[in-house]
Amino acid sequence: MGAPFKKFEAHASGGPRIREIPMRMVLPNLVTVLAICAGLSGIRFAFEDRFEPAVVMVLLAAFLDGIDGRLARMLKATSKFGAQMDSLADIVNFGVAPALVLYAFLLDRAGSPGWIAALLFTIACGMRLARFNVLAEETDQPAWQSEYFVGVPAPAGAVLVMLPLYLSFLRLGLEPSRPAAFIATGFTVLVAFLLVSRLPVYSGKSVKVPGDRVLPVILGVVLYILLLMAYPWYTLTASVAGYLVFLPFSVRAYSKRAAREGEKVPPSDIG
């Protein structure tokens, strides 16, 4: 009589065994998991009314989620598993965590409209990420269109939507109140529509720094990081304002480029 259960072969197709996976393949996935932990920890801090560390954790999650893919490509450790993990982490860190932190801080004072706004933002973020994943495989678009995102990217949306928290942390007398909650509700809905819009947003991925300007650029980046560490809420508020001002210029630049190239199609989403 044969054995009642057959031996389970995790890699029946001949893939590598677990003990044969190099550490460089594990590291990007570890960063993704840490990003999820940071995003969920931000939600916990919000439930405990510790909103400043909550925002810090959400921003940390967004940062980690933004570098895991680049780290995988740098280490030549890309995999289908890692891509799926990254997609799942994106919706948590860019959609769920910011919406719940903002709702716990302010939107709940608006009642049902505040909750609807939080839901709309999360759904819009999920749709934005799904559209990016689907259209990322398209290769029949003009090369120059890869320099533009379609709509505000999810990481930027997560940073934008928490603007009411930054303003409150500035200690300028802006306290959470019902009128402020309704204003924040409208702003959250606006960010949600920016995410799913067809707005061409310049990605900056093709920017090349001239050799004689490398040191000033490095100095500028270091200065921004130092300002972010010393004056986080002022710097984030100014960054959000600058990004919103940048959007019309991005649309104008795209329109001029499309006219020059003779294109009448909307931007691709492969950036």
Secondary structure, DSSP 8 states (H G I E B T S, - for coil): ---SS----TTTTS---GGG--HHHHHHHHHHHHHHHHHHHHHHHHHTT-HHHHHHHHHHHHHHHHHHHHHHHHTT---HHHHHHHHHHHIIIIIIHHHHHHHHHTGGGG-HHHHHHHHHHHHHHHHHHHHHHHHTT---S-GGGGGEEESS-HHHHHHHHTHHHHHHHTTSS----HHHHHHHHHHHHHHHHHHHS--EEE--TT----GGGHHHHHHHHHHHHHHHHHSHHHHHHHHHHHHHHHHHHHHHHHHHHHHHHT--S---S--
